[in-house]
Amino acid sequence: MSDIAVKVEQLSKRYKIGALKTQHNMLRDVLTSGFISLVRGNGNAVTAAESQHHPEENILWALKKVSLEIKKGEAVGFIGRNGAGKSTLLKSLSRITEPTDGRVEISGQIGTLLEVGAGFHSELTGRENVYLSGAVLGMKKREIDLKFDEIVAFAGVQRFMDTPVKRYSSGMYVRLAFAVAAHLDPDILIVDEVLAVGDAAFRLKCLEKMEQIRKQGRTILFVSHNLDALTRMCERVFLLDAGELVMSGSPHQVLPEYLATAHKINAETTWPNLETAPGNEVVRLRRVRVCTEDGLTLGAPDIRVPVGIEAEYDVLEAGHILIPNYHFCNNEGLLLFVVQDVFSDWKRQPRPVGRYTSTVWLPGNFLSEGRVTVDIAVSSHIPSNRVHVMERHAVGFQVIDSHDGDSARGDFRGNIPGFIRPALQWTTRHNLSVEGSMH
């Protein structure tokens, strides 16, 4: 028996820009028409919009010969810039979009939560949509009955189950849609960035539910720009760019490439030309990098590993007392802290002309997970304050927290707020006298 849940071979999808896409009568549409007639007792069928033809203006290949395999029980992530082809790929896997070329093999039933508005029929109530979704998955009514109360409780929309979902807020819609997709026991769960619509508490519930599904041995395909959640959930990540699969591997391997291309954040920046390097007549930067203790440049360090920020700079004019200082910011641009070199042998010492390398070391289990950028500056504080060079976003890296239970995270899978996450020492005593004092 094959252990492959999803197999994609040379998958391509072409769109005509400027043309109105033809809507196809899909299985869900056919079922919905019959379902409305059955439960409402009327003959109003839901029809697809008539196809309209417009002159072809251009061609867009949303996917270009994508091939991949996903094993049963794997949790994999898909990342890439907007328009990279992530959603088109998942829609092709979900049979929502017909590929132009290539083939897809799926082993098992798929539960899909892509965009708000996809999956449910707007004219049906929440209750009716739950049973319709179950029918699409091939479930019998009694099987859905057993899951119904659990779905409603998870979504928190008990009062609105007999209201047409077209009257739901986007948050209510997403909560119910995710609850249905996750609780009707699909073999493969596909979740797009739509979770960003929900509030923080519900996103945490969703991540916990997906972790539970993963532990049950089912397959998860996850698209998210939340790199922290993606690294916690996924063992393997696929990077798409302009419709092509450009890289796959562990989060540690793939995220540096994604950050470098999508966010223009690199683990190393160099300025080979002295005349155009950042700085002035006193100091000019030549290289900045994120490094490990063994000298490697690293863009996605494990949270438990010490990380160095190393800057090379040329002192062009002798006699200045120089202070390298590094400014650490989170992915929202908020300044976390500033460190400056006030402990080296050059403290209050004028420097001769030459090249210098200044490295600050951050201990393991210090920073919280997430994206960090570093501004590099070299200043003089004596006899007066003067900034010789300040390079914004000189380097960046993604701190990845492990999910094997031996970081400061422990066994908790949800989001842990805060800028730092130190692994501090704890002591716990069992005070036997407390039990005796109650009598």
PEVENHU-V911158 format. One record per run of one state. SS is the DSSP state (H for helix, E for strand, - for the rest). FROM is the first residue (numbers start at 1). LEN is the number of residues. If there is no record, write none. Layout:
ss:SS from:FROM len:LEN
ss:SS from:FROM len:LEN
This chain:
ss:- from:1 len:3
ss:E from:4 len:14
ss:- from:18 len:9
ss:H from:27 len:14
ss:- from:41 len:17
ss:E from:58 len:14
ss:- from:72 len:3
ss:E from:75 len:5
ss:- from:80 len:6
ss:H from:86 len:8
ss:- from:94 len:7
ss:E from:101 len:6
ss:- from:107 len:3
ss:E from:110 len:4
ss:- from:114 len:11
ss:E from:125 len:1
ss:H from:126 len:11
ss:- from:137 len:4
ss:H from:141 len:15
ss:- from:156 len:2
ss:H from:158 len:3
ss:- from:161 len:3
ss:E from:164 len:1
ss:H from:165 len:3
ss:- from:168 len:2
ss:H from:170 len:14
ss:- from:184 len:4
ss:E from:188 len:4
ss:- from:192 len:1
ss:H from:193 len:5
ss:- from:198 len:2
ss:H from:200 len:16
ss:- from:216 len:3
ss:E from:219 len:5
ss:- from:224 len:3
ss:H from:227 len:7
ss:- from:234 len:2
ss:E from:236 len:6
ss:- from:242 len:2
ss:E from:244 len:6
ss:- from:250 len:1
ss:H from:251 len:12
ss:- from:263 len:5
ss:E from:268 len:3
ss:- from:271 len:3
ss:H from:274 len:3
ss:- from:277 len:2
ss:E from:279 len:1
ss:- from:280 len:3
ss:E from:283 len:9
ss:- from:292 len:5
ss:E from:297 len:1
ss:- from:298 len:4
ss:E from:302 len:1
ss:- from:303 len:4
ss:E from:307 len:9
ss:- from:316 len:4
ss:E from:320 len:1
ss:- from:321 len:2
ss:E from:323 len:8
ss:- from:331 len:4
ss:E from:335 len:6
ss:- from:341 len:10
ss:E from:351 len:1
ss:- from:352 len:2
ss:E from:354 len:9
ss:- from:363 len:4
ss:E from:367 len:1
ss:- from:368 len:2
ss:E from:370 len:11
ss:- from:381 len:5
ss:E from:386 len:15
ss:- from:401 len:19
ss:E from:420 len:1
ss:- from:421 len:11
ss:H from:432 len:6
ss:- from:438 len:2
